[in-house]
């Protein structure tokens, strides 16, 4: 049985717009929405792992960078 998507994407208005299994895919969606778009590991704001426009690099520049940061932040959430 397939697992449900882990990442939730919210547009700059805070509306839930997508769910993705992979952080790279979530990064691509966030890049389309631009500043203020978020990736979360749940629907709760406290589980935000990326906010476009508040990072040192844009998701549009490197989805791999986003995936690395998201992974690091997820790990820190579990500690």
N, CA, C and O atoms as CSV, one atom per row, in Angstrom:
chain,resi,resn,atom,element,x,y,z
A,1,UNK,N,N,0.838,-1.177,0.000
A,1,UNK,CA,C,0.000,0.000,0.000
A,1,UNK,C,C,0.889,1.249,0.000
A,1,UNK,O,O,1.874,1.322,0.735
A,2,UNK,N,N,0.541,2.194,-0.804
A,2,UNK,CA,C,1.323,3.427,-0.928
A,2,UNK,C,C,1.092,4.331,0.275
A,2,UNK,O,O,0.000,4.380,0.840
A,3,UNK,N,N,2.143,5.041,0.648
A,3,UNK,CA,C,2.012,5.979,1.761
A,3,UNK,C,C,1.401,7.287,1.267
A,3,UNK,O,O,1.499,7.629,0.088
A,4,UNK,N,N,0.775,8.002,2.179
A,4,UNK,CA,C,0.178,9.281,1.799
A,4,UNK,C,C,1.272,10.344,1.688
A,4,UNK,O,O,2.324,10.218,2.316
A,5,UNK,N,N,1.031,11.381,0.899
A,5,UNK,CA,C,2.028,12.429,0.727
A,5,UNK,C,C,2.384,13.105,2.049
A,5,UNK,O,O,1.518,13.386,2.877
A,6,UNK,N,N,3.662,13.354,2.221
A,6,UNK,CA,C,4.191,13.895,3.473
A,6,UNK,C,C,4.146,15.412,3.531
A,6,UNK,O,O,3.943,15.975,4.607
A,7,UNK,N,N,4.329,16.083,2.414
A,7,UNK,CA,C,4.473,17.537,2.392
A,7,UNK,C,C,3.189,18.211,1.936
A,7,UNK,O,O,2.550,17.793,0.970
A,8,UNK,N,N,2.833,19.254,2.650
A,8,UNK,CA,C,1.660,20.051,2.321
A,8,UNK,C,C,2.152,21.409,1.843
A,8,UNK,O,O,3.025,22.011,2.467
A,9,UNK,N,N,1.601,21.886,0.752
A,9,UNK,CA,C,2.003,23.179,0.184
A,9,UNK,C,C,0.837,24.152,0.337
A,9,UNK,O,O,-0.317,23.831,0.052
A,10,UNK,N,N,1.185,25.358,0.800
A,10,UNK,CA,C,0.202,26.415,1.001
A,10,UNK,C,C,0.611,27.631,0.183
A,10,UNK,O,O,1.791,27.976,0.122
A,11,UNK,N,N,-0.355,28.275,-0.439
A,11,UNK,CA,C,-0.051,29.464,-1.235
A,11,UNK,C,C,0.194,30.652,-0.299
A,11,UNK,O,O,0.011,30.517,0.911
A,12,UNK,N,N,0.604,31.806,-0.825
A,12,UNK,CA,C,0.894,32.959,0.031
A,12,UNK,C,C,-0.297,33.424,0.880
A,12,UNK,O,O,-0.100,34.092,1.895
A,13,UNK,N,N,-1.508,33.086,0.484
A,13,UNK,CA,C,-2.702,33.445,1.265
A,13,UNK,C,C,-2.985,32.448,2.378
A,13,UNK,O,O,-3.906,32.641,3.172
A,14,UNK,N,N,-2.188,31.376,2.435
A,14,UNK,CA,C,-2.380,30.361,3.473
A,14,UNK,C,C,-3.340,29.249,3.087
A,14,UNK,O,O,-3.699,28.420,3.924
A,15,UNK,N,N,-3.759,29.223,1.827
A,15,UNK,CA,C,-4.681,28.195,1.351
A,15,UNK,C,C,-3.902,26.930,0.981
A,15,UNK,O,O,-2.882,27.000,0.296
A,16,UNK,N,N,-4.384,25.794,1.430
A,16,UNK,CA,C,-3.784,24.495,1.114
A,16,UNK,C,C,-4.022,24.202,-0.360
A,16,UNK,O,O,-5.167,24.143,-0.808
A,17,UNK,N,N,-2.931,24.017,-1.122
A,17,UNK,CA,C,-3.085,23.861,-2.568
A,17,UNK,C,C,-2.539,22.550,-3.122
A,17,UNK,O,O,-2.914,22.149,-4.224
A,18,UNK,N,N,-1.661,21.873,-2.381
A,18,UNK,CA,C,-1.078,20.639,-2.922
A,18,UNK,C,C,-0.489,19.792,-1.803
A,18,UNK,O,O,-0.166,20.283,-0.721
A,19,UNK,N,N,-0.361,18.518,-2.098
A,19,UNK,CA,C,0.402,17.622,-1.227
A,19,UNK,C,C,1.353,16.843,-2.131
A,19,UNK,O,O,1.010,16.481,-3.257
A,20,UNK,N,N,2.548,16.594,-1.615
A,20,UNK,CA,C,3.591,15.957,-2.411
A,20,UNK,C,C,4.317,14.909,-1.584
A,20,UNK,O,O,4.488,15.067,-0.376
A,21,UNK,N,N,4.737,13.849,-2.236
A,21,UNK,CA,C,5.525,12.819,-1.558
A,21,UNK,C,C,6.971,13.234,-1.383
A,21,UNK,O,O,7.634,12.794,-0.444
A,22,UNK,N,N,7.467,14.078,-2.278
A,22,UNK,CA,C,8.878,14.445,-2.276
A,22,UNK,C,C,9.051,15.951,-2.091
A,22,UNK,O,O,8.288,16.749,-2.637
A,23,UNK,N,N,10.068,16.325,-1.312
A,23,UNK,CA,C,10.341,17.735,-1.043
A,23,UNK,C,C,10.675,18.488,-2.329
A,23,UNK,O,O,10.325,19.661,-2.458
A,24,UNK,N,N,11.335,17.846,-3.269
A,24,UNK,CA,C,11.672,18.499,-4.535
A,24,UNK,C,C,10.408,18.905,-5.298
A,24,UNK,O,O,10.360,19.974,-5.908
A,25,UNK,N,N,9.402,18.055,-5.260
A,25,UNK,CA,C,8.141,18.381,-5.927
A,25,UNK,C,C,7.434,19.531,-5.226
A,25,UNK,O,O,6.889,20.424,-5.875
A,26,UNK,N,N,7.445,19.505,-3.899
A,26,UNK,CA,C,6.849,20.599,-3.126
A,26,UNK,C,C,7.579,21.902,-3.418
A,26,UNK,O,O,6.954,22.958,-3.515
A,27,UNK,N,N,8.895,21.832,-3.559
A,27,UNK,CA,C,9.694,23.020,-3.878
A,27,UNK,C,C,9.295,23.606,-5.227
A,27,UNK,O,O,9.233,24.826,-5.379
A,28,UNK,N,N,9.027,22.757,-6.192
A,28,UNK,CA,C,8.619,23.237,-7.517
A,28,UNK,C,C,7.282,23.974,-7.442
A,28,UNK,O,O,7.102,24.995,-8.105
A,29,UNK,N,N,6.361,23.475,-6.653
A,29,UNK,CA,C,5.060,24.133,-6.499
A,29,UNK,C,C,5.237,25.476,-5.787
A,29,UNK,O,O,4.662,26.484,-6.200
A,30,UNK,N,N,6.030,25.484,-4.722
A,30,UNK,CA,C,6.298,26.715,-3.979
A,30,UNK,C,C,6.940,27.758,-4.901
A,30,UNK,O,O,6.608,28.941,-4.824
A,31,UNK,N,N,7.843,27.329,-5.758
A,31,UNK,CA,C,8.498,28.251,-6.689
A,31,UNK,C,C,7.483,28.924,-7.602
A,31,UNK,O,O,7.634,30.098,-7.939
A,32,UNK,N,N,6.455,28.194,-8.003
A,32,UNK,CA,C,5.414,28.766,-8.865
A,32,UNK,C,C,4.604,29.832,-8.137
A,32,UNK,O,O,4.237,30.847,-8.730
A,33,UNK,N,N,4.325,29.608,-6.858
A,33,UNK,CA,C,3.519,30.564,-6.084
A,33,UNK,C,C,4.322,31.771,-5.618
A,33,UNK,O,O,3.764,32.857,-5.456
A,34,UNK,N,N,5.616,31.599,-5.401
A,34,UNK,CA,C,6.469,32.730,-5.029
A,34,UNK,C,C,6.457,33.064,-3.551
A,34,UNK,O,O,6.068,32.252,-2.712
A,35,UNK,N,N,6.892,34.280,-3.251
A,35,UNK,CA,C,7.077,34.716,-1.869
A,35,UNK,C,C,5.842,34.490,-1.009
A,35,UNK,O,O,4.721,34.837,-1.383
A,36,UNK,N,N,6.084,33.900,0.150
A,36,UNK,CA,C,5.014,33.633,1.102
A,36,UNK,C,C,4.468,32.225,1.038
A,36,UNK,O,O,3.805,31.782,1.975
A,37,UNK,N,N,4.727,31.510,-0.042
A,37,UNK,CA,C,4.274,30.122,-0.147
A,37,UNK,C,C,5.062,29.274,0.853
A,37,UNK,O,O,6.229,29.553,1.130
A,38,UNK,N,N,4.420,28.242,1.389
A,38,UNK,CA,C,5.034,27.437,2.444
A,38,UNK,C,C,4.961,25.948,2.167
A,38,UNK,O,O,4.055,25.453,1.497
A,39,UNK,N,N,5.956,25.248,2.713
A,39,UNK,CA,C,5.931,23.785,2.764
A,39,UNK,C,C,5.834,23.417,4.231
A,39,UNK,O,O,6.590,23.926,5.058
A,40,UNK,N,N,4.905,22.534,4.549
A,40,UNK,CA,C,4.741,22.054,5.924
A,40,UNK,C,C,4.704,20.528,5.915
A,40,UNK,O,O,4.416,19.904,4.894
A,41,UNK,N,N,5.000,19.949,7.063
A,41,UNK,CA,C,4.917,18.487,7.189
A,41,UNK,C,C,3.559,18.049,7.718
A,41,UNK,O,O,3.305,16.854,7.869
A,42,UNK,N,N,2.689,19.006,7.998
A,42,UNK,CA,C,1.297,18.753,8.363
A,42,UNK,C,C,0.523,20.024,8.022
A,42,UNK,O,O,1.067,20.930,7.390
A,43,UNK,N,N,-0.714,20.094,8.428
A,43,UNK,CA,C,-1.507,21.290,8.144
A,43,UNK,C,C,-1.251,22.406,9.154
A,43,UNK,O,O,-1.699,23.535,8.955
A,44,UNK,N,N,-0.545,22.105,10.219
A,44,UNK,CA,C,-0.279,23.076,11.281
A,44,UNK,C,C,0.863,24.029,10.916
A,44,UNK,O,O,1.870,23.605,10.348
A,45,UNK,N,N,0.706,25.311,11.242
A,45,UNK,CA,C,1.757,26.299,10.965
A,45,UNK,C,C,3.045,25.977,11.708
A,45,UNK,O,O,4.129,26.314,11.232
A,46,UNK,N,N,2.949,25.333,12.860
A,46,UNK,CA,C,4.167,25.020,13.630
A,46,UNK,C,C,5.045,24.001,12.908
A,46,UNK,O,O,6.219,23.849,13.247
A,47,UNK,N,N,4.498,23.311,11.929
A,47,UNK,CA,C,5.243,22.313,11.169
A,47,UNK,C,C,5.761,22.848,9.836
A,47,UNK,O,O,6.026,22.080,8.910
A,48,UNK,N,N,5.903,24.163,9.749
A,48,UNK,CA,C,6.438,24.802,8.552
A,48,UNK,C,C,7.932,24.523,8.438
A,48,UNK,O,O,8.686,24.741,9.387
A,49,UNK,N,N,8.353,24.043,7.280
A,49,UNK,CA,C,9.772,23.740,7.059
A,49,UNK,C,C,10.388,24.601,5.951
A,49,UNK,O,O,11.596,24.544,5.725
A,50,UNK,N,N,9.573,25.390,5.266
A,50,UNK,CA,C,10.101,26.287,4.235
A,50,UNK,C,C,9.091,27.397,3.988
A,50,UNK,O,O,7.898,27.136,3.834
A,51,UNK,N,N,9.572,28.639,3.950
A,51,UNK,CA,C,8.757,29.782,3.548
A,51,UNK,C,C,9.509,30.491,2.427
A,51,UNK,O,O,10.588,31.046,2.635
A,52,UNK,N,N,8.932,30.463,1.267
A,52,UNK,CA,C,9.573,31.092,0.112
A,52,UNK,C,C,9.687,32.597,0.344
A,52,UNK,O,O,8.739,33.239,0.796
A,53,UNK,N,N,10.855,33.150,0.031
A,53,UNK,CA,C,11.104,34.561,0.212
A,53,UNK,C,C,11.774,34.896,1.531
A,53,UNK,O,O,12.257,36.013,1.714
A,54,UNK,N,N,11.810,33.933,2.462
A,54,UNK,CA,C,12.470,34.152,3.760
A,54,UNK,C,C,13.728,33.300,3.894
A,54,UNK,O,O,14.269,33.143,4.989
A,55,UNK,N,N,14.174,32.766,2.800
A,55,UNK,CA,C,15.341,31.889,2.790
A,55,UNK,C,C,16.481,32.567,2.038
A,55,UNK,O,O,16.269,33.559,1.340
A,56,UNK,N,N,17.683,32.033,2.184
A,56,UNK,CA,C,18.839,32.635,1.512
A,56,UNK,C,C,18.870,32.316,0.014
A,56,UNK,O,O,19.648,32.914,-0.728
A,57,UNK,N,N,18.041,31.390,-0.428
A,57,UNK,CA,C,17.965,31.031,-1.842
A,57,UNK,C,C,16.515,30.736,-2.201
A,57,UNK,O,O,15.740,30.276,-1.362
A,58,UNK,N,N,16.163,30.997,-3.423
A,58,UNK,CA,C,14.804,30.766,-3.899
A,58,UNK,C,C,14.626,29.310,-4.318
A,58,UNK,O,O,15.559,28.671,-4.806
A,59,UNK,N,N,13.426,28.803,-4.121
A,59,UNK,CA,C,13.116,27.443,-4.568
A,59,UNK,C,C,13.271,27.327,-6.088
A,59,UNK,O,O,13.613,26.261,-6.599
A,60,UNK,N,N,13.022,28.408,-6.794
A,60,UNK,CA,C,13.168,28.398,-8.251
A,60,UNK,C,C,14.620,28.216,-8.671
A,60,UNK,O,O,14.888,27.725,-9.767
A,61,UNK,N,N,15.562,28.608,-7.810
A,61,UNK,CA,C,16.989,28.460,-8.122
A,61,UNK,C,C,17.492,27.046,-7.902
A,61,UNK,O,O,18.362,26.575,-8.635
A,62,UNK,N,N,16.951,26.359,-6.896
A,62,UNK,CA,C,17.454,25.019,-6.589
A,62,UNK,C,C,16.477,24.223,-5.736
A,62,UNK,O,O,16.359,24.448,-4.532
A,63,UNK,N,N,15.781,23.294,-6.374
A,63,UNK,CA,C,14.886,22.429,-5.605
A,63,UNK,C,C,15.686,21.474,-4.712
A,63,UNK,O,O,15.188,21.027,-3.679
A,64,UNK,N,N,16.922,21.165,-5.107
A,64,UNK,CA,C,17.777,20.313,-4.272
A,64,UNK,C,C,18.147,21.016,-2.972
A,64,UNK,O,O,18.204,20.381,-1.919
A,65,UNK,N,N,18.398,22.316,-3.035
A,65,UNK,CA,C,18.692,23.095,-1.836
A,65,UNK,C,C,17.498,23.066,-0.887
A,65,UNK,O,O,17.661,22.879,0.318
A,66,UNK,N,N,16.309,23.250,-1.430
A,66,UNK,CA,C,15.092,23.210,-0.616
A,66,UNK,C,C,14.961,21.842,0.047
A,66,UNK,O,O,14.695,21.755,1.246
A,67,UNK,N,N,15.145,20.781,-0.722
A,67,UNK,CA,C,15.018,19.423,-0.174
A,67,UNK,C,C,15.997,19.185,0.963
A,67,UNK,O,O,15.648,18.552,1.959
A,68,UNK,N,N,17.212,19.683,0.825
A,68,UNK,CA,C,18.212,19.524,1.881
A,68,UNK,C,C,17.781,20.260,3.146
A,68,UNK,O,O,17.830,19.697,4.239
A,69,UNK,N,N,17.362,21.504,3.003
A,69,UNK,CA,C,16.924,22.296,4.163
A,69,UNK,C,C,15.695,21.685,4.817
A,69,UNK,O,O,15.616,21.610,6.043
A,70,UNK,N,N,14.748,21.252,4.016
A,70,UNK,CA,C,13.533,20.633,4.541
A,70,UNK,C,C,13.903,19.387,5.352
A,70,UNK,O,O,13.379,19.178,6.446
A,71,UNK,N,N,14.786,18.579,4.823
A,71,UNK,CA,C,15.226,17.371,5.527
A,71,UNK,C,C,15.868,17.718,6.872
A,71,UNK,O,O,15.583,17.071,7.880
A,72,UNK,N,N,16.726,18.730,6.891
A,72,UNK,CA,C,17.375,19.160,8.134
A,72,UNK,C,C,16.345,19.648,9.145
A,72,UNK,O,O,16.446,19.342,10.333
A,73,UNK,N,N,15.372,20.392,8.686
A,73,UNK,CA,C,14.360,20.944,9.592
A,73,UNK,C,C,13.412,19.868,10.101
A,73,UNK,O,O,12.966,19.920,11.247
A,74,UNK,N,N,13.110,18.910,9.266
A,74,UNK,CA,C,12.294,17.779,9.721
A,74,UNK,C,C,12.993,17.015,10.827
A,74,UNK,O,O,12.380,16.634,11.824
A,75,UNK,N,N,14.280,16.797,10.639
A,75,UNK,CA,C,15.069,16.087,11.640
A,75,UNK,C,C,15.041,16.840,12.961
A,75,UNK,O,O,14.890,16.232,14.021
A,76,UNK,N,N,15.183,18.151,12.905
A,76,UNK,CA,C,15.159,18.975,14.109
A,76,UNK,C,C,13.800,18.977,14.786
A,76,UNK,O,O,13.724,19.143,16.004
A,77,UNK,N,N,12.721,18.797,14.029
A,77,UNK,CA,C,11.379,18.722,14.600
A,77,UNK,C,C,11.200,17.459,15.435
A,77,UNK,O,O,10.428,17.443,16.394
A,78,UNK,N,N,11.911,16.412,15.068
A,78,UNK,CA,C,11.744,15.128,15.761
A,78,UNK,C,C,12.605,14.999,17.006
A,78,UNK,O,O,12.417,14.075,17.798
A,79,UNK,N,N,13.536,15.905,17.185
A,79,UNK,CA,C,14.422,15.835,18.353
A,79,UNK,C,C,13.731,16.396,19.571
A,79,UNK,O,O,14.316,16.424,20.654
